[in-house]
Amino acid sequence: MFGNDVFVPSAYGDDATTFRVTGSPDRFDSLPERSPMNLPKPGARWRAVAALALTTSLVAACGGGGSSDVAGESGGANAETTLTLVAYAVPEPGWSKIIPAFAATPEGKGVAVTTSYGASGDQSRAVVDGKPADIVNFSVEPDITRLVKADKVSKDWSAGATKGIPFGSVVSLVVRKGNPKNIRDWDDLLQPGLEVVTPSPLSSGSAKWNLLAPYAAKSDGGKNPQAGLDFVNKLVTEHVKTRPGSGREATDVFLQGAGDVLISYENEAINVERQGKPVEHVNPPQTFKIENPVAVVTASQHQEQANALKNFLYTPEGQKLWAEAGFRPVDPAVAAEFTKDFPAPQKLWTIADLGGWGDVDPALFDKENGSITKIYKQATG
């Protein structure tokens, strides 16, 4: 359905961008030089909430959520081929629609799909270490890049009109029903005594998006990185009291009563609202565009079927299913059908605005020297 030049994605309300089908992703200018930070020492309250974080993690892992492997299969016992999907936790509602719909197509006939959902970074590392997978869906591009470096995903995985991104979302704020704390924007999260739930960026790709949203808003798209880091530092050290391992686990923790605000994906917020949970969501005036990549694993013994499943995601039917599950489609025609469901923010920052993942990930999220990683480590001890 995509030609050589395609305008995508219009579901976000931003100006349409032309992408060339062939070629590798663009590289962008580096982040401005970062200033040193004086980070506070961990407080006693982190030690006090450690037990809560562990308890909620165990609850989610034991069936309350999708942060540990959640197996599922579509296609029936007589399937000729079984694909294994390894994905981050949050898109499970979308895949639960996609997989049976794909099985009903000529390309999907006789194909079963076994699923494994978990924290994006953990899932990516597991595939590198040998976890079986035919197709992967992670929260952030660096988790795919890790597989490229391990020769498990082709270097040209992102060639194409949508750069390997079949769907996406925006960062939202989930609040209790009625919005009792009157949360509207990022500054509202710094109210004295307010507790914020968001997963740890040490394991979760969702957490990276969640923290990039206020960072971009407060740094003016990376022009003043210290201002962005100062805000994230205050948010994490004074208001984030638990560290769930994944976006879905963070949702479970919030629904169990922890915190006043959950930073999450818009699609995750929509999902829990549809379940009748006593919550609602607010999209801040300035937020961040979430792009969730999908790729076929080169070692897959079922390349034809895995690519067929991947290609189905971009069909009008596949795009509508993602939209119905609360995700923003990348097909402009489908996006036009769902404009009421996905309002455009006043300002939508993107990873490209900050220099691209090649600059952002090492600068902010490197496991040892990333600025936001250091904030988390010092805040949590």
Residue pairs with C-beta under 8 A, 6 or more apart in sequence:
1 314
1 315
1 316
1 331
2 21
2 160
2 161
2 162
2 314
3 21
4 20
4 21
5 18
5 19
5 20
5 21
6 18
6 19
6 21
6 161
6 162
7 16
7 17
7 18
7 332
8 16
8 17
8 19
8 161
8 162
8 330
8 331
8 332
9 162
9 168
9 328
9 329
9 330
9 331
9 332
9 335
10 16
10 332
10 335
10 336
11 168
11 323
11 328
11 329
11 330
11 332
11 335
11 338
11 339
11 342
12 168
12 170
12 289
12 328
12 342
12 344
12 348
13 342
13 343
13 344
13 345
13 348
14 289
14 344
14 348
14 350
16 332
19 160
19 161
19 162
19 163
20 161
21 159
21 160
21 161
22 159
22 160
23 159
24 155
24 156
24 158
24 159
25 158
25 163
25 356
26 352
26 356
27 356
27 358
28 352
28 355
28 356
28 359
29 355
29 359
30 355
30 359
31 222
31 225
31 354
31 355
31 359
31 360
31 363
32 222
32 223
32 224
32 225
33 225
34 225
34 226
34 229
34 363
34 371
35 225
35 226
37 226
37 229
37 230
37 233
37 371
37 374
37 375
39 233
39 237
39 374
39 375
39 378
39 379
40 233
40 237
40 378
40 379
41 378
42 378
42 379
42 380
42 381
43 237
43 379
45 241
46 241
46 379
46 380
46 381
47 381
49 241
49 242
52 241
52 242
52 258
53 242
53 243
53 244
56 242
56 244
56 249
56 252
56 253
56 256
56 258
57 67
57 244
57 245
57 249
59 65
59 252
59 256
60 66
60 67
60 68
60 244
60 245
60 246
60 248
60 249
60 252
60 253
61 67
61 68
64 252
65 89
65 246
65 248
65 249
65 251
65 252
66 89
66 90
66 92
66 117
66 118
66 246
66 248
66 249
67 89
67 117
67 118
67 119
67 244
67 245
67 246
67 248
67 249
67 252
68 118
69 116
69 117
69 118
70 89
70 92
70 115
70 116
70 117
70 118
71 114
71 115
71 116
72 96
72 99
72 113
72 114
72 115
73 82
73 112
73 113
73 114
73 115
74 99
74 100
74 103
74 112
74 113
75 82
75 103
75 108
75 110
75 111
75 112
75 113
76 112
78 110
79 110
79 111
79 112
80 110
80 111
81 110
81 111
81 112
81 302
81 305
82 111
82 112
82 113
82 114
83 111
83 112
83 113
83 114
83 134
83 135
83 300
83 302
83 305
83 306
83 309
84 113
84 114
84 115
84 116
84 132
84 133
84 134
84 135
85 95
85 99
85 113
85 114
85 115
85 116
85 133
85 134
85 135
85 136
85 137
85 309
86 116
86 123
86 126
86 127
86 131
86 133
86 135
86 136
86 137
87 95
87 115
87 116
87 117
87 123
87 136
87 137
87 138
88 117
88 118
88 119
88 120
88 123
88 137
88 138
88 139
88 143
88 204
88 205
88 206
88 246
88 247
88 292
89 117
89 118
89 119
89 120
89 206
89 246
89 247
89 248
89 249
90 139
90 206
90 246
90 247
90 248
90 265
90 267
90 268
91 137
91 167
91 267
91 292
91 325
91 327
92 115
92 117
92 248
93 267
93 271
93 325
93 326
94 167
94 267
94 321
94 322
94 325
94 326
94 327
95 115
95 137
96 325
97 321
97 322
97 324
97 325
98 312
98 313
98 318
98 321
98 322
99 113
99 115
101 312
101 317
101 318
101 321
102 108
102 111
102 113
102 308
102 309
102 312
102 318
103 109
103 111
103 112
103 113
105 312
107 305
107 308
107 311
107 312
108 305
108 308
108 309
108 312
111 305
111 308
111 309
113 309
116 123
116 131
116 133
117 123
117 248
118 126
118 246
119 199
119 203
119 204
119 205
119 245
119 246
119 249
120 138
120 139
120 140
120 143
120 204
120 205
120 206
120 246
121 143
121 202
121 203
121 204
121 205
122 203
122 245
122 246
123 131
123 136
123 138
123 143
124 136
124 138
124 143
124 144
124 146
124 147
125 146
127 133
127 136
127 147
127 152
127 297
128 146
128 147
128 150
128 152
133 297
133 300
134 296
134 297
134 300
134 301
134 302
134 305
134 306
135 294
135 295
135 296
135 297
135 300
135 306
135 309
135 310
136 144
136 147
136 153
136 294
136 295
136 297
137 292
137 293
137 294
138 144
138 205
138 292
138 293
139 204
139 205
139 206
139 208
139 209
139 247
139 290
139 292
140 205
140 208
140 209
140 292
140 293
140 357
140 361
141 158
141 291
141 293
141 351
141 357
142 205
142 357
142 361
142 365
143 205
143 293
144 153
144 157
144 158
144 164
144 293
144 295
145 357
147 153
147 295
147 297
148 154
148 155
148 157
151 298
152 297
152 298
152 299
153 295
153 296
153 297
153 298
154 295
154 296
154 298
157 164
157 293
157 295
157 296
158 164
158 293
162 314
162 330
163 291
163 293
164 293
164 294
164 295
165 291
165 292
165 293
165 294
165 330
166 292
166 294
166 310
166 313
166 314
166 318
166 319
166 322
166 330
167 292
167 313
167 319
167 322
167 327
167 328
167 329
167 330
168 289
168 290
168 291
168 292
168 327
168 328
168 330
169 265
169 266
169 267
169 268
169 290
169 292
169 326
169 327
169 328
170 265
170 266
170 283
170 287
170 288
170 289
170 290
170 328
170 345
170 348
171 209
171 210
171 212
171 213
171 263
171 264
171 265
171 266
171 284
171 287
171 288
171 290
172 263
172 264
172 265
172 266
172 268
172 269
172 281
172 282
172 283
172 284
172 287
173 183
173 189
173 261
173 262
173 263
173 264
173 281
173 282
173 283
173 284
174 251
174 254
174 261
174 262
174 263
174 264
174 268
174 269
174 272
174 279
174 280
174 281
175 181
175 183
175 260
175 261
175 262
175 279
175 280
175 281
175 282
176 260
176 278
176 279
177 278
177 279
177 280
178 280
179 280
179 282
181 188
181 191
181 194
181 260
181 261
182 188
183 189
183 260
183 261
183 282
184 282
184 284
185 284
185 285
185 286
186 213
186 214
186 217
186 218
186 231
186 284
186 286
188 194
189 196
189 214
189 235
189 239
189 261
190 234
190 235
190 238
190 239
194 239
194 260
194 261
195 239
195 240
195 241
195 258
195 259
195 260
195 261
196 235
196 239
196 240
196 241
196 259
196 260
196 261
196 262
196 263
197 240
197 242
197 244
197 250
197 253
197 254
197 258
197 259
197 261
197 262
197 263
198 207
198 210
198 211
198 240
198 244
198 250
198 262
198 263
198 264
199 206
199 207
199 210
199 243
199 244
199 245
199 246
199 247
199 249
199 250
200 207
200 243
200 244
200 245
200 376
201 207
201 208
201 211
201 365
201 372
201 373
201 376
202 243
202 367
202 373
202 376
203 245
203 246
204 244
204 245
204 246
204 247
204 250
205 247
206 246
206 247
206 250
206 264
206 265
207 247
208 361
208 364
208 365
209 265
209 288
209 290
210 263
210 264
211 232
211 236
211 263
211 364
211 372
212 288
212 349
212 351
212 354
212 360
212 364
213 263
213 284
213 286
213 287
213 288
213 349
214 228
214 231
214 232
214 235
215 228
215 229
215 231
215 232
215 364
215 372
216 222
216 228
216 286
216 288
216 349
216 353
216 354
217 228
217 284
217 286
217 287
217 347
217 349
218 224
218 227
218 228
218 230
218 231
218 232
219 225
219 226
219 227
219 228
219 229
220 227
221 349
221 353
221 354
222 228
222 353
222 354
222 355
229 371
229 372
229 375
232 372
232 375
233 375
236 372
236 375
236 376
236 379
237 375
237 378
237 379
240 379
241 258
241 259
242 253
242 258
242 259
243 376
243 380
244 250
244 252
244 253
247 264
247 265
247 268
248 268
250 262
250 264
251 262
251 264
251 268
251 272
253 259
254 262
254 279
255 272
255 277
255 279
262 269
262 279
264 281
265 290
266 281
266 283
266 290
266 326
266 328
266 342
267 325
267 326
267 327
267 328
268 326
269 279
269 280
269 281
269 326
270 281
270 326
271 325
271 326
272 279
273 279
273 280
273 281
274 326
283 343
283 345
284 345
285 345
285 346
285 347
286 345
286 346
286 347
286 348
286 349
287 345
287 347
287 348
287 349
288 348
288 349
288 350
289 348
289 349
289 350
289 351
291 351
294 310
294 313
295 310
296 303
296 306
296 307
296 310
297 306
300 306
312 318
313 319
313 322
314 330
314 331
316 331
316 333
316 334
319 329
319 330
319 331
319 334
320 329
320 334
320 337
322 329
323 329
323 334
323 335
323 337
323 338
323 341
323 342
326 341
328 335
328 338
328 342
329 335
329 338
335 342
351 357
351 360
354 360
361 370
362 369
362 370
363 370
363 371
364 370
364 371
364 372
364 373
365 372
365 373
366 373
367 373
